[in-house]
């Protein structure tokens, strides 16, 4: 989203000669600034795989304003038509931007569910950093179900107390620890999960704090070419998707194309790279 925030103005080209962009591409007279419209668009492409803009047109059919539609407000019907609520939208009143994949919420659903389960396991370990525990009753005086539930609740609360390292155990209860807590395994698994999710988005592992999961967290943001990798692998596929959609004949006149201005983004990428000067295509 930070990268998208920088790409504000789109340039228009006709026969490879730059022409003035349409005013709606950069004007801020609406309720949402074009910077945020672009940032939300990239977020939609990452998460859902597509983004919808509704447009208003002049009498000459030229677009005069565009607004991104929240992903929970629109969908496709069984015939492939775009609907907002239950109403089919006239194709002349929207621009559909398709991303480079189907969205991480779909393509990476299994990875995300695993990451959530892993995070829950990490939280449980932090809250109660002890092995699984069995409270075994000894003696003939058996507890009923309510008494067992109360005993387990009191034990869990006591173990989560700041002074929970010390416990009193009645003579009729035998405490047994089952297995071991291995925090290093969870750390490595969480790092691997970060990289798996980054792969879904297109972010290179070398740009992440979790790049070296075999040992410990290692900062590699200053490694050779990381900045350009972020642009080429991470942002460019989404920027290209937006440029292609905004170059369609239902957006700009036939024979013209739209390209996102990535000058500042490329300059910023060069500051975190040792690969030399960056030149723009």
C-alpha positions in Angstrom: 0.0 0.0 0.0 2.9 2.4 0.7 4.1 1.8 -2.8 0.7 2.4 -4.2 0.4 5.6 -2.3 3.4 7.0 -4.2 1.9 6.2 -7.6 -0.5 9.1 -7.9 -0.5 10.4 -11.4 -1.0 8.2 -14.5 0.6 9.3 -17.7 -1.2 8.8 -21.1 0.6 8.0 -24.3 -0.4 8.1 -27.9 2.0 6.6 -30.4 4.6 6.5 -27.6 4.3 10.3 -27.2 3.1 11.4 -23.7 -0.1 13.4 -23.7 -1.9 15.1 -20.9 -3.7 12.7 -18.5 -7.4 13.0 -18.0 -8.3 15.2 -15.0 -10.1 12.5 -13.1 -6.9 10.5 -12.9 -5.3 13.0 -10.5 -7.9 15.5 -9.2 -8.8 15.6 -5.5 -12.2 17.2 -5.7 -14.0 13.9 -4.7 -14.5 12.3 -1.3 -11.4 10.1 -1.7 -8.0 11.3 -2.9 -6.6 9.4 -5.9 -3.7 8.3 -3.7 -6.1 6.3 -1.5 -8.1 5.1 -4.4 -4.9 3.6 -5.8 -3.8 2.2 -2.5 -7.2 0.5 -1.9 -7.1 -0.8 -5.5 -3.8 -2.6 -4.9 -5.0 -4.0 -1.6 -8.1 -5.4 -3.4 -6.0 -7.0 -6.1 -3.8 -8.6 -3.4 -6.6 -9.9 -1.3 -9.4 -10.5 -3.7 -7.8 -10.7 -7.1 -9.9 -7.9 -8.7 -11.1 -4.4 -8.0 -14.2 -2.5 -9.3 -14.4 1.2 -10.0 -17.7 2.9 -10.8 -17.4 5.8 -13.3 -19.4 8.8 -14.3 -19.1 10.0 -17.9 -19.5 13.2 -19.9 -22.0 13.4 -22.7 -19.1 12.5 -25.1 -18.7 9.2 -23.1 -15.4 10.3 -21.6 -14.9 9.5 -17.9 -15.2 12.5 -15.6 -14.8 10.7 -12.2 -14.1 7.2 -10.8 -14.6 5.7 -7.4 -13.4 2.4 -6.0 -16.2 0.1 -4.8 -15.7 -1.8 -1.5 -15.2 -5.5 -2.3 -18.1 -6.5 0.1 -20.5 -4.4 -2.0 -20.1 -6.0 -5.4 -19.8 -9.5 -7.0 -20.5 -11.4 -10.2 -23.8 -13.1 -10.9 -24.1 -16.5 -12.5 -23.9 -15.0 -16.0 -20.7 -13.2 -15.2 -22.3 -9.8 -14.9 -21.1 -7.3 -12.3 -23.7 -6.7 -9.6 -23.8 -4.2 -6.8 -26.1 -5.5 -4.2 -28.6 -7.4 -6.4 -28.6 -5.0 -9.4 -26.7 -5.6 -12.6 -24.4 -2.7 -13.4 -24.3 -1.3 -17.0 -20.8 -2.1 -18.4 -20.4 1.5 -19.3 -20.6 2.6 -15.7 -17.7 0.6 -14.3 -14.1 -0.3 -14.9 -13.0 -3.8 -13.8 -9.4 -4.3 -12.8 -8.2 -7.9 -12.8 -5.0 -8.7 -10.8 -2.2 -11.1 -11.5 -3.8 -13.9 -9.5 -7.1 -14.8 -7.9 -6.3 -13.1 -4.6 -4.5 -14.5 -1.5 -7.8 -15.0 0.3 -8.6 -17.6 -2.4 -5.3 -18.9 -3.7 -3.7 -18.9 -0.3 -6.6 -19.9 1.9 -4.9 -23.0 3.2 -1.7 -21.1 3.9 -3.6 -18.4 5.8 -5.5 -20.9 7.8 -2.3 -22.6 8.8 -0.8 -19.2 9.8 -3.8 -18.5 12.0 -3.5 -21.9 13.7 0.2 -21.3 14.2 -0.4 -17.9 15.7 -3.0 -19.4 18.1 -0.5 -22.0 19.1 2.1 -19.3 19.7 -0.4 -17.3 21.9 -1.2 -20.3 23.9 2.5 -21.0 24.5 3.2 -17.4 25.5 0.2 -17.4 27.9 1.1 -20.8 29.4 4.7 -21.7 28.6 4.6 -25.1 30.2 4.2 -28.6 28.7 0.7 -30.2 28.5 -0.2 -31.1 32.1 -2.2 -33.9 33.6 -3.7 -33.7 37.1 -4.1 -37.2 38.3 -6.2 -37.9 41.3 -4.9 -40.4 43.8 -6.7 -42.0 46.7 -10.3 -43.3 47.0 -12.1 -40.0 47.4 -13.2 -39.3 43.8 -14.1 -35.9 42.5 -17.4 -35.3 40.7 -17.5 -33.6 37.3 -18.1 -30.1 38.6 -15.3 -30.4 41.1 -13.0 -31.6 38.2 -13.9 -28.6 36.1 -13.3 -26.2 39.0 -9.9 -27.8 39.7 -8.8 -27.5 36.0 -10.0 -23.9 35.8 -8.2 -22.9 39.0 -5.1 -24.6 37.8 -5.1 -22.8 34.4 -5.7 -19.4 36.1 -2.9 -20.1 38.6 -0.4 -21.0 35.8 -1.2 -17.8 33.9 -0.6 -15.7 37.0 2.7 -13.7 37.0 3.7 -15.8 40.1 2.4 -19.0 38.4 5.8 -20.6 38.5 5.0 -21.7 42.1 2.1 -23.9 42.8 0.6 -25.8 45.7 -0.6 -29.3 45.0 -2.9 -31.2 47.4 -1.8 -34.6 48.5 -4.6 -36.3 46.5 -3.4 -34.7 43.2 -0.4 -35.9 41.2 0.9 -33.5 38.6 2.4 -35.0 35.4 3.9 -33.0 32.5 3.5 -34.5 29.1 5.9 -33.7 26.3 8.1 -30.6 26.1 7.6 -27.0 25.0 10.0 -26.1 22.2 9.8 -22.4 21.4 12.4 -22.6 18.7 10.2 -24.8 16.7 7.4 -22.2 16.8 9.8 -19.4 16.0 11.0 -21.2 12.9 7.5 -22.1 11.9 6.3 -18.5 12.2 9.2 -17.3 10.1 8.4 -19.9 7.4 4.7 -18.8 7.5 5.8 -15.2 6.9 7.7 -16.3 3.8 4.9 -18.5 2.5 2.5 -15.5 2.7 5.1 -13.2 1.1 5.4 -15.7 -1.8 1.7 -15.5 -2.4 1.9 -11.7 -2.7 5.1 -11.6 -4.7 7.5 -10.2 -2.0 11.0 -11.7 -2.2 12.1 -13.5 1.0 15.3 -11.5 1.0 13.3 -8.4 1.8 11.8 -9.8 5.0 13.0 -10.0 8.6 12.3 -13.7 8.5 14.6 -14.4 5.6 16.9 -16.7 7.5 14.6 -19.1 9.2 17.2 -21.7 10.0 18.9 -19.6 12.6 17.4 -16.3 13.9 15.7 -13.2 12.5 18.1 -11.6 10.1 17.6 -8.1 8.6 18.5 -8.2 4.9 16.9 -5.1 3.6 20.2 -3.7 2.4 21.3 -6.7 0.4 22.1 -6.3 -3.3 19.1 -5.5 -5.4 16.4 -5.9 -2.8 14.8 -2.6 -3.7 14.5 -3.5 -7.3 13.3 -7.0 -6.4 10.5 -5.5 -4.4 9.5 -3.3 -7.4 9.8 -6.0 -10.1 8.4 -9.0 -8.1 6.2 -7.3 -5.6 4.7 -4.2 -7.0 5.1 -4.3 -10.8 2.6 -7.1 -11.4 -0.1 -5.1 -9.7 0.9 -1.9 -11.4 0.8 -3.6 -14.8 -2.7 -4.9 -14.1 -3.9 -1.4 -13.3 -2.2 0.1 -16.3 -3.7 -2.6 -18.6 -7.2 -2.0 -17.3 -6.8 1.8 -17.6 -5.6 1.4 -21.2 -8.8 -0.2 -22.4 -11.0 1.6 -24.9 -13.7 2.0 -22.3 -11.2 4.2 -20.3 -9.1 6.1 -22.8 -9.6 6.7 -26.5 -8.6 4.0 -28.9 -4.9 4.3 -29.7 -3.9 5.6 -26.3 -2.6 3.8 -23.3 -2.1 4.6 -19.6 1.1 3.9 -17.6 1.6 4.5 -13.9 4.3 7.0 -12.9 6.8 4.9 -11.0 9.7 7.4 -11.0 9.6 8.1 -7.3 9.1 4.4 -6.5 12.2 3.4 -8.6 14.2 6.2 -6.9 13.2 4.9 -3.5 14.1 1.4 -4.5 17.6 2.5 -5.4 18.2 3.8 -1.9 17.9 0.3 -0.4 20.0 -1.4 -3.1 23.8 -1.7 -3.8 23.2 -2.7 -7.4 24.1 0.8 -8.8 22.0 3.5 -10.5 18.5 2.6 -11.5 17.3 3.6 -15.0 13.6 3.8 -15.9 12.3 2.0 -19.0 
